[in-house]
Amino acid sequence: MDLTRIQNLSLSYIRSSALRCAVELDISGLIQAYGRPMPLNELARSIPIPPEKDSMLGRLMTFLVNQGIFVQSEAGYQLTPASELLLTKGSNMAAYVCAVTKGGKLCDRLSEVFMESGERSLFEKVYDGKTFWELTKENPEFGKSFNDSMASLSNSLMRELIASYPHIFDGLNNLVDVGGGTGTAVKCIVEAFPRLRCTVFDLPHVVAKALKSESFDVVGGDMFEKIPPADVIFLKNVLHDWNNEDCVRILKRCKEAIESNNNGGKVIAVDIIIGLESNDPIATETSLLHDISMMVLFGSKERNKQEWHNIIIRAGYSDYKIYPVQLGIYSVVELYP
């Protein structure tokens, strides 16, 4: 019914709030530590919560079971592949949940995006003209929250990428991860391909917090100015943060870095392509949610296949290849100079 659809959409914020609650109470960790199906009373005492709140916890768990986060048997609650992602000793998507769900308050003002002229994002309007990137630099707590969330996402995504597309790293000598954050993606790459020399490249204040390892290098700089030369430039979740003009500038700098290496080479971009061969309604919806998120945070967008084609050709690349979607909402695009 249309009435039910409107009610469902209006209450959708509860999904993210309930998931964040499960993370903050460490329900996944407590169930794992219990070692077998965990009854509600045992879960309640382990958190711990006052006994009069047990029935409320049961209602929360009923909702999370309905959402596929946990499963329930007569013996108690158990983890699912989804809730295993929230374990701090695993991929730790808990950090991602905590950071991303904070954006709900910002989206409460979504209508303001359409009410004023100019290209300033809603984030800039709310934060007195500061861009998202300026705030991550000025506010260490905010910056850490963002870096932790991206590291947790990278941990999960890179495992799937390497398992699904190991051939894209064949024959390479060196790789630069542009916008590589604190180095989580590169760490995954060098563990899988130890002969590949990798470099994490990001703004100086970001790489100052990067992982320390003899297996890869860390270089600070500005991708709009110059990128270190390499066989392959790796861009994961970078281009969707920027408008079309900035994307073309970034891709031109990537092309220069490849050509200055005098060894052929390519760009590997891992990002969302709206509407690309997905029969999964959850994946489609998540891609569109990301698009709204980019609009609010950066004044940017997720792009469809034609929009990707346009920025790639404008940046001067001779050809490109898009791989079928096997990474949930993410696609792999190889760009050739």
C-alpha positions as a printed NumPy array, in Angstrom:
array([[  0.   ,   0.   ,   0.   ],
       [  1.139,   3.545,  -0.707],
       [  0.284,   4.533,   2.861],
       [  2.57 ,   1.805,   4.212],
       [  5.35 ,   2.89 ,   1.836],
       [  5.18 ,   6.465,   3.15 ],
       [  5.176,   5.226,   6.741],
       [  8.129,   2.941,   6.044],
       [ 10.193,   5.7  ,   4.441],
       [  9.354,   8.107,   7.242],
       [ 10.58 ,   5.653,   9.872],
       [ 13.707,   4.534,   7.966],
       [ 15.987,   6.536,  10.249],
       [ 15.315,   3.881,  12.899],
       [ 17.279,   1.329,  10.873],
       [ 20.538,   3.237,  11.178],
       [ 19.817,   4.242,  14.777],
       [ 19.194,   0.623,  15.791],
       [ 22.352,  -0.521,  14.023],
       [ 24.4  ,   2.16 ,  15.761],
       [ 22.856,   1.107,  19.088],
       [ 23.953,  -2.496,  18.463],
       [ 27.479,  -1.261,  17.774],
       [ 27.619,   0.955,  20.856],
       [ 26.401,  -1.927,  23.052],
       [ 28.871,  -4.293,  21.3  ],
       [ 26.155,  -6.903,  20.859],
       [ 28.127,  -8.738,  18.153],
       [ 31.177,  -8.985,  20.383],
       [ 29.181, -10.239,  23.346],
       [ 27.451, -12.948,  21.284],
       [ 30.782, -14.057,  19.834],
       [ 32.39 , -14.194,  23.277],
       [ 29.485, -16.3  ,  24.605],
       [ 30.469, -18.996,  22.121],
       [ 26.976, -20.451,  21.528],
       [ 23.425, -19.142,  20.973],
       [ 22.954, -16.392,  23.549],
       [ 19.648, -16.082,  25.457],
       [ 18.213, -12.619,  25.959],
       [ 18.784, -12.616,  29.735],
       [ 22.463, -13.544,  29.269],
       [ 22.891, -10.774,  26.683],
       [ 21.196,  -8.274,  28.999],
       [ 23.436,  -9.174,  31.947],
       [ 26.55 ,  -9.036,  29.76 ],
       [ 25.95 ,  -5.494,  28.484],
       [ 24.857,  -4.909,  31.405],
       [ 21.472,  -3.184,  31.566],
       [ 18.943,  -2.835,  34.421],
       [ 16.631,  -5.894,  34.574],
       [ 13.567,  -3.768,  33.852],
       [ 15.076,  -2.987,  30.413],
       [ 15.287,  -6.652,  29.31 ],
       [ 12.019,  -6.57 ,  27.387],
       [ 13.092,  -3.389,  25.585],
       [ 16.343,  -5.068,  24.562],
       [ 14.264,  -7.973,  23.288],
       [ 12.287,  -5.611,  21.086],
       [ 15.499,  -4.121,  19.689],
       [ 16.816,  -7.618,  18.948],
       [ 13.526,  -8.587,  17.254],
       [ 13.967,  -5.639,  14.91 ],
       [ 17.632,  -6.443,  14.209],
       [ 16.743, -10.089,  13.524],
       [ 14.1  ,  -8.873,  11.077],
       [ 16.767,  -6.77 ,   9.353],
       [ 19.081,  -9.777,   8.981],
       [ 21.725,  -8.51 ,  11.392],
       [ 21.272, -11.423,  13.829],
       [ 19.401, -14.731,  13.77 ],
       [ 17.337, -16.176,  16.615],
       [ 16.618, -19.771,  17.599],
       [ 14.998, -21.241,  20.683],
       [ 18.455, -21.315,  22.279],
       [ 19.176, -17.65 ,  21.683],
       [ 20.767, -15.132,  19.319],
       [ 23.574, -15.884,  16.874],
       [ 25.746, -13.884,  14.509],
       [ 25.154, -13.593,  10.771],
       [ 27.725, -12.61 ,   8.103],
       [ 26.396,  -9.056,   8.5  ],
       [ 26.908,  -8.862,  12.277],
       [ 30.332, -10.509,  11.942],
       [ 31.385,  -7.394,  10.006],
       [ 30.795,  -5.397,  13.188],
       [ 33.355,  -7.336,  15.239],
       [ 36.312,  -5.176,  16.2  ],
       [ 38.719,  -8.056,  15.602],
       [ 37.382,  -8.619,  12.087],
       [ 36.826,  -6.031,   9.359],
       [ 35.414,  -3.683,  12.034],
       [ 32.683,  -1.982,  10.064],
       [ 31.568,  -0.707,  13.466],
       [ 33.741,   2.373,  12.941],
       [ 32.011,   2.985,   9.603],
       [ 28.566,   2.664,  11.207],
       [ 29.41 ,   5.152,  13.965],
       [ 30.801,   7.74 ,  11.554],
       [ 28.199,   7.492,   8.787],
       [ 25.131,   7.477,  11.022],
       [ 26.153,  10.882,  12.355],
       [ 25.168,  12.297,   8.962],
       [ 21.477,  11.859,   9.727],
       [ 21.213,  15.22 ,  11.478],
       [ 22.778,  16.929,   8.473],
       [ 20.28 ,  15.287,   6.112],
       [ 17.44 ,  16.667,   8.228],
       [ 18.218,  19.934,   6.435],
       [ 18.29 ,  18.398,   2.954],
       [ 15.675,  20.774,   1.525],
       [ 18.107,  23.654,   2.073],
       [ 20.317,  22.245,  -0.713],
       [ 17.723,  23.38 ,  -3.224],
       [ 16.901,  26.771,  -1.78 ],
       [ 20.09 ,  28.767,  -2.387],
       [ 22.182,  29.461,  -5.468],
       [ 25.81 ,  28.51 ,  -5.922],
       [ 27.713,  25.256,  -5.564],
       [ 28.363,  25.384,  -1.828],
       [ 27.495,  22.061,  -0.191],
       [ 25.054,  21.765,   2.684],
       [ 27.994,  20.682,   4.848],
       [ 29.754,  23.995,   4.154],
       [ 26.603,  25.94 ,   4.947],
       [ 26.101,  24.186,   8.267],
       [ 29.782,  24.401,   9.254],
       [ 30.276,  28.133,   8.585],
       [ 31.85 ,  27.783,   5.151],
       [ 34.318,  25.041,   6.032],
       [ 34.593,  22.143,   3.613],
       [ 34.51 ,  18.568,   4.848],
       [ 38.268,  18.272,   4.224],
       [ 39.059,  21.489,   6.092],
       [ 37.151,  20.248,   9.119],
       [ 38.951,  16.878,   9.12 ],
       [ 42.228,  18.829,   9.298],
       [ 41.121,  21.358,  11.923],
       [ 39.222,  18.948,  14.165],
       [ 41.39 ,  15.91 ,  15.069],
       [ 38.451,  14.   ,  16.564],
       [ 36.355,  14.483,  13.428],
       [ 39.32 ,  13.559,  11.239],
       [ 40.02 ,  10.406,  13.218],
       [ 36.387,   9.331,  13.012],
       [ 36.446,   9.745,   9.23 ],
       [ 39.802,   7.98 ,   8.8  ],
       [ 38.697,   5.082,  11.014],
       [ 35.473,   4.681,   9.056],
       [ 37.304,   4.651,   5.715],
       [ 39.856,   2.171,   7.047],
       [ 37.093,  -0.185,   8.166],
       [ 35.371,   0.064,   4.776],
       [ 38.693,  -0.498,   2.978],
       [ 39.402,  -3.61 ,   5.013],
       [ 36.209,  -5.299,   3.836],
       [ 36.206,  -3.938,   0.295],
       [ 39.847,  -4.757,  -0.46 ],
       [ 39.419,  -8.375,   0.571],
       [ 36.573,  -8.741,  -1.906],
       [ 38.449,  -6.82 ,  -4.609],
       [ 41.56 ,  -8.97 ,  -4.374],
       [ 39.513, -12.18 ,  -4.307],
       [ 37.361, -11.151,  -7.286],
       [ 39.897,  -9.355,  -9.489],
       [ 43.436, -10.528,  -8.635],
       [ 44.469, -10.242, -12.305],
       [ 44.265,  -6.442, -12.282],
       [ 47.498,  -6.417, -10.256],
       [ 49.352,  -8.841, -12.563],
       [ 52.669,  -7.683, -14.031],
       [ 52.881,  -4.508, -11.969],
       [ 56.052,  -3.292, -10.28 ],
       [ 54.774,  -0.335,  -8.281],
       [ 51.479,   1.229,  -7.255],
       [ 50.47 ,   4.548,  -5.739],
       [ 47.232,   4.659,  -3.749],
       [ 46.032,   8.226,  -4.249],
       [ 43.883,   9.388,  -1.358],
       [ 45.137,   6.287,   0.435],
       [ 44.31 ,   7.587,   3.904],
       [ 46.049,   5.743,   6.703],
       [ 47.181,   2.866,   4.482],
       [ 44.626,   0.111,   5.056],
       [ 44.081,  -0.596,   1.336],
       [ 47.798,  -0.729,   0.586],
       [ 48.372,  -3.038,   3.537],
       [ 45.849,  -5.475,   2.031],
       [ 47.501,  -5.221,  -1.395],
       [ 51.052,  -5.878,  -0.213],
       [ 49.904,  -8.814,   1.893],
       [ 48.391, -10.394,  -1.225],
       [ 51.138,  -9.276,  -3.642],
       [ 54.37 ,  -8.896,  -1.634],
       [ 56.492,  -8.214,  -4.735],
       [ 54.452,  -5.138,  -5.611],
       [ 56.012,  -1.96 ,  -4.247],
       [ 53.282,   0.333,  -2.972],
       [ 53.015,   3.932,  -1.821],
       [ 50.29 ,   5.575,   0.228],
       [ 49.745,   9.114,  -1.065],
       [ 47.526,  11.615,   0.725],
       [ 47.612,  15.029,   2.348],
       [ 50.506,  15.438,   4.824],
       [ 48.301,  15.64 ,   7.931],
       [ 46.526,  12.424,   6.855],
       [ 49.599,  10.299,   6.143],
       [ 51.099,  11.507,   9.418],
       [ 48.638,   9.047,  11.   ],
       [ 49.302,   6.258,   8.468],
       [ 50.331,   2.733,   9.355],
       [ 54.073,   2.187,   9.674],
       [ 55.498,  -0.65 ,   7.597],
       [ 58.647,  -1.652,   5.754],
       [ 56.396,  -3.136,   3.055],
       [ 55.21 ,   0.186,   1.652],
       [ 56.11 ,   3.865,   1.492],
       [ 54.113,   6.861,   2.715],
       [ 54.256,  10.188,   0.873],
       [ 52.431,  13.422,   1.651],
       [ 51.285,  15.757,  -1.093],
       [ 48.396,  17.232,  -3.058],
       [ 46.823,  15.124,  -5.821],
       [ 45.749,  18.291,  -7.615],
       [ 49.39 ,  19.332,  -7.959],
       [ 51.51 ,  16.223,  -8.598],
       [ 51.249,  12.472,  -8.027],
       [ 54.337,  10.225,  -7.645],
       [ 55.086,   8.163, -10.799],
       [ 54.036,   4.502, -10.842],
       [ 52.886,   1.631, -13.062],
       [ 49.411,   1.94 , -11.636],
       [ 47.544,   4.702,  -9.863],
       [ 44.888,   3.356,  -7.513],
       [ 41.787,   5.446,  -6.738],
       [ 39.305,   3.961,  -4.297],
       [ 36.255,   6.004,  -3.308],
       [ 37.993,   9.198,  -4.411],
       [ 36.305,  10.583,  -7.51 ],
       [ 32.799,  10.598,  -6.049],
       [ 33.985,  13.226,  -3.555],
       [ 34.599,  15.788,  -6.302],
       [ 32.699,  17.659,  -9.003],
       [ 33.309,  16.944, -12.693],
       [ 35.95 ,  19.642, -13.175],
       [ 37.963,  18.443, -10.181],
       [ 37.657,  14.81 , -11.314],
       [ 39.125,  15.718, -14.695],
       [ 42.019,  17.505, -12.959],
       [ 42.684,  14.487, -10.726],
       [ 42.591,  12.061, -13.649],
       [ 44.972,  14.275, -15.653],
       [ 47.467,  14.21 , -12.774],
       [ 47.109,  10.416, -12.629],
       [ 47.823,  10.206, -16.37 ],
       [ 50.917,  12.367, -15.977],
       [ 52.177,  10.122, -13.166],
       [ 51.791,   7.011, -15.323],
       [ 53.398,   8.561, -18.395],
       [ 56.346,   9.952, -16.402],
       [ 57.066,   6.424, -15.203],
       [ 57.783,   5.354, -18.823],
       [ 56.492,   1.838, -18.244],
       [ 53.001,   1.788, -19.722],
       [ 50.594,   1.594, -16.838],
       [ 46.982,   2.298, -15.975],
       [ 44.63 ,   3.794, -13.425],
       [ 42.464,   1.462, -11.348],
       [ 39.368,   3.215,  -9.977],
       [ 37.073,   1.487,  -7.503],
       [ 33.851,   3.426,  -7.157],
       [ 30.096,   3.35 ,  -7.633],
       [ 28.544,   3.429, -11.107],
       [ 24.851,   4.211, -10.82 ],
       [ 22.56 ,   1.768, -12.605],
       [ 25.28 ,  -0.617, -13.779],
       [ 23.983,  -4.19 , -14.167],
       [ 22.647,  -4.65 , -10.668],
       [ 19.639,  -6.865, -10.022],
       [ 19.945,  -6.383,  -6.274],
       [ 17.389,  -3.808,  -5.053],
       [ 19.38 ,  -3.218,  -1.842],
       [ 22.518,  -2.457,  -3.861],
       [ 20.585,  -0.1  ,  -6.119],
       [ 19.043,   1.715,  -3.167],
       [ 22.411,   1.945,  -1.387],
       [ 24.025,   3.474,  -4.482],
       [ 21.309,   6.12 ,  -4.623],
       [ 21.669,   6.795,  -0.89 ],
       [ 25.381,   7.356,  -1.478],
       [ 24.516,   9.827,  -4.228],
       [ 22.422,  11.923,  -1.847],
       [ 25.175,  11.684,   0.763],
       [ 27.757,  13.022,  -1.725],
       [ 25.417,  15.89 ,  -2.624],
       [ 25.068,  16.864,   1.042],
       [ 28.687,  16.44 ,   2.152],
       [ 30.664,  17.605,  -0.865],
       [ 28.295,  19.008,  -3.479],
       [ 29.462,  16.094,  -5.637],
       [ 27.792,  12.949,  -6.972],
       [ 27.849,   9.273,  -7.813],
       [ 27.983,   8.926, -11.613],
       [ 26.297,   6.724, -14.185],
       [ 28.182,   5.032, -17.012],
       [ 27.845,   7.975, -19.411],
       [ 29.042,  10.454, -16.801],
       [ 32.072,   8.272, -16.106],
       [ 32.761,   8.117, -19.846],
       [ 32.621,  11.909, -20.08 ],
       [ 35.191,  12.639, -17.356],
       [ 37.529,   9.867, -18.569],
       [ 37.566,  11.144, -22.156],
       [ 37.878,  14.783, -21.057],
       [ 40.945,  13.825, -19.014],
       [ 42.616,  12.516, -22.188],
       [ 42.531,   8.752, -21.756],
       [ 42.567,   6.625, -24.911],
       [ 40.443,   3.785, -23.557],
       [ 38.921,   2.25 , -20.432],
       [ 37.292,  -0.95 , -19.25 ],
       [ 34.497,  -1.404, -16.734],
       [ 34.31 ,  -4.758, -14.97 ],
       [ 30.937,  -6.31 , -14.078],
       [ 29.731,  -5.532, -10.585],
       [ 30.952,  -8.145,  -8.089],
       [ 31.692,  -5.921,  -5.126],
       [ 28.223,  -5.075,  -3.861],
       [ 27.71 ,  -1.458,  -4.915],
       [ 31.241,  -0.976,  -6.266],
       [ 32.647,  -1.38 ,  -9.754],
       [ 36.227,  -1.529, -11.037],
       [ 37.263,   0.74 , -13.878],
       [ 40.641,   0.455, -15.626],
       [ 41.77 ,   3.607, -17.473],
       [ 44.51 ,   3.509, -20.121],
       [ 46.533,   6.602, -21.173]])
